[in-house]
């Protein structure tokens, strides 16, 4: 009987020590994650263009038939946005831009079939505050600016990326 109690006590002690070590490991990991969040390391998408990167060369045609090239981005500041249909964050950002236009010129690239009514509607709504062009797969614009998903916003100043993000507050103060 005493032998059973000793074995049970040893097993209970091992479980308590194991639980304590696991709890300490979780607390350590939680502190590391809190530190990353405080430094906003986790919040930045690593696929976004980095500050200081030059914009490559590209050419696009706006809805009005104008040619829009990287040469335009070498003067002053321009906000470049990438949007697509069926994307909730894109819809929210579009509404935000239309309701409160940014204080800098905006060039919006809309991915999708130009014959699709939803793509046309998205382009038309952005046209209120931006020059708009449609993107096709493998477009030179995507390679030149290194778009990272939808929506992507890139603030370009004199041909160089000044800020990038998926939200307006990440690129404009």
PLY file of the C-alpha trace (Angstrom):
ply
format ascii 1.0
element vertex 173
property float x
property float y
property float z
element edge 172
property int vertex1
property int vertex2
end_header
0.00 0.00 0.00
2.80 2.39 0.92
4.60 1.49 -2.29
1.54 2.54 -4.32
1.38 5.86 -2.47
5.10 6.50 -3.11
4.73 5.72 -6.84
1.60 7.93 -7.02
3.47 10.74 -5.22
6.41 10.49 -7.62
4.11 10.56 -10.67
2.20 13.55 -9.25
5.49 15.37 -8.56
6.71 14.77 -12.13
3.40 16.09 -13.53
3.53 19.20 -11.35
7.12 19.96 -12.38
6.25 19.37 -16.07
3.24 21.67 -15.79
5.38 24.35 -14.14
8.03 24.15 -16.90
5.35 24.35 -19.61
3.77 27.38 -17.93
7.14 29.15 -17.71
7.84 28.42 -21.39
4.44 29.86 -22.40
5.01 32.99 -20.32
8.40 33.48 -21.99
6.89 33.08 -25.48
4.06 35.48 -24.64
6.55 38.12 -23.50
8.54 37.72 -26.75
5.35 38.16 -28.83
4.35 41.24 -26.81
7.76 42.75 -27.51
7.43 42.08 -31.26
3.99 43.68 -31.34
5.21 46.68 -29.36
7.98 47.18 -31.95
5.44 46.63 -34.78
7.68 43.99 -36.29
4.82 41.53 -36.69
2.43 44.06 -38.18
4.53 44.86 -41.28
4.09 42.61 -44.29
7.61 41.59 -45.38
6.46 41.28 -49.01
5.71 45.00 -49.24
8.18 47.25 -51.08
10.78 48.58 -48.67
11.37 52.26 -47.98
14.14 53.56 -50.22
13.62 51.04 -53.03
13.52 52.65 -56.47
10.43 52.04 -58.60
11.20 50.12 -61.77
10.07 51.13 -65.21
6.50 50.48 -66.35
3.84 51.77 -68.66
0.08 51.69 -68.20
-2.90 53.19 -69.95
-5.51 55.01 -67.87
-9.26 54.72 -68.42
-9.07 58.01 -70.34
-6.46 56.52 -72.69
-3.52 58.47 -71.25
-0.17 56.78 -70.93
1.05 56.62 -67.33
4.72 55.71 -66.83
7.24 55.56 -64.01
8.55 58.95 -65.20
5.51 60.58 -63.57
6.54 59.08 -60.24
9.97 60.73 -60.35
8.43 64.13 -59.61
6.96 64.96 -56.20
4.84 62.50 -54.26
2.28 60.10 -55.66
0.22 57.51 -53.84
-0.12 54.31 -55.85
-2.86 51.86 -54.91
-3.64 48.33 -56.06
-7.23 47.11 -55.84
-9.30 44.17 -56.99
-12.94 43.19 -56.90
-14.25 40.79 -54.27
-11.75 42.06 -51.72
-13.36 43.44 -48.55
-10.30 45.43 -47.42
-10.11 46.93 -50.95
-13.74 48.01 -50.71
-13.17 49.56 -47.30
-10.04 51.39 -48.50
-11.82 52.59 -51.64
-14.62 54.06 -49.52
-12.08 55.70 -47.23
-10.27 57.29 -50.19
-13.47 58.47 -51.85
-14.85 59.93 -48.61
-11.59 61.64 -47.70
-9.26 62.00 -50.70
-5.55 61.86 -49.87
-3.64 65.12 -50.09
-1.38 63.73 -52.80
-2.07 62.57 -56.37
-3.43 59.03 -56.43
-2.86 56.45 -59.15
-5.12 53.42 -58.75
-4.47 50.12 -60.49
-7.45 47.79 -60.63
-6.84 44.10 -61.27
-9.51 42.36 -63.26
-11.22 41.93 -66.57
-12.09 45.39 -67.96
-15.29 43.88 -69.40
-16.45 42.66 -65.96
-19.16 44.98 -64.51
-17.70 44.77 -60.98
-14.24 45.73 -62.23
-15.72 48.63 -64.17
-17.69 49.76 -61.11
-14.58 49.65 -58.90
-12.59 51.61 -61.48
-15.38 54.18 -61.89
-15.67 54.75 -58.15
-11.91 55.24 -57.78
-11.90 57.57 -60.78
-13.53 60.21 -58.54
-10.23 60.64 -56.67
-7.59 58.99 -58.83
-6.23 58.25 -62.24
-7.22 54.64 -62.86
-5.74 51.88 -65.02
-6.55 48.19 -65.24
-3.92 45.56 -64.51
-3.43 42.29 -66.28
-1.60 39.27 -64.97
2.18 39.73 -65.23
1.76 43.45 -65.83
4.94 45.59 -65.82
3.42 47.78 -63.09
3.26 44.89 -60.62
6.90 44.02 -61.22
8.06 47.65 -61.09
6.35 48.55 -57.82
6.43 45.08 -56.20
2.82 45.01 -55.15
2.10 42.63 -52.25
-1.50 41.46 -52.36
-4.67 43.55 -52.26
-4.97 46.27 -51.31
-1.45 47.59 -51.45
-0.62 51.25 -51.07
2.79 52.66 -51.97
3.76 56.28 -51.43
6.37 57.12 -54.05
8.49 60.23 -53.66
10.80 61.17 -56.54
10.81 57.66 -57.91
11.62 55.98 -54.58
9.32 54.16 -52.18
8.70 56.47 -49.20
6.17 54.20 -47.44
4.09 51.12 -48.14
1.29 49.23 -46.47
-2.13 47.71 -46.72
-3.84 50.51 -44.80
-3.98 54.24 -45.43
-2.55 55.14 -42.00
0.60 53.13 -42.84
1.51 55.34 -45.80
0.04 58.74 -44.99
0.39 60.51 -41.64
0 1
1 2
2 3
3 4
4 5
5 6
6 7
7 8
8 9
9 10
10 11
11 12
12 13
13 14
14 15
15 16
16 17
17 18
18 19
19 20
20 21
21 22
22 23
23 24
24 25
25 26
26 27
27 28
28 29
29 30
30 31
31 32
32 33
33 34
34 35
35 36
36 37
37 38
38 39
39 40
40 41
41 42
42 43
43 44
44 45
45 46
46 47
47 48
48 49
49 50
50 51
51 52
52 53
53 54
54 55
55 56
56 57
57 58
58 59
59 60
60 61
61 62
62 63
63 64
64 65
65 66
66 67
67 68
68 69
69 70
70 71
71 72
72 73
73 74
74 75
75 76
76 77
77 78
78 79
79 80
80 81
81 82
82 83
83 84
84 85
85 86
86 87
87 88
88 89
89 90
90 91
91 92
92 93
93 94
94 95
95 96
96 97
97 98
98 99
99 100
100 101
101 102
102 103
103 104
104 105
105 106
106 107
107 108
108 109
109 110
110 111
111 112
112 113
113 114
114 115
115 116
116 117
117 118
118 119
119 120
120 121
121 122
122 123
123 124
124 125
125 126
126 127
127 128
128 129
129 130
130 131
131 132
132 133
133 134
134 135
135 136
136 137
137 138
138 139
139 140
140 141
141 142
142 143
143 144
144 145
145 146
146 147
147 148
148 149
149 150
150 151
151 152
152 153
153 154
154 155
155 156
156 157
157 158
158 159
159 160
160 161
161 162
162 163
163 164
164 165
165 166
166 167
167 168
168 169
169 170
170 171
171 172
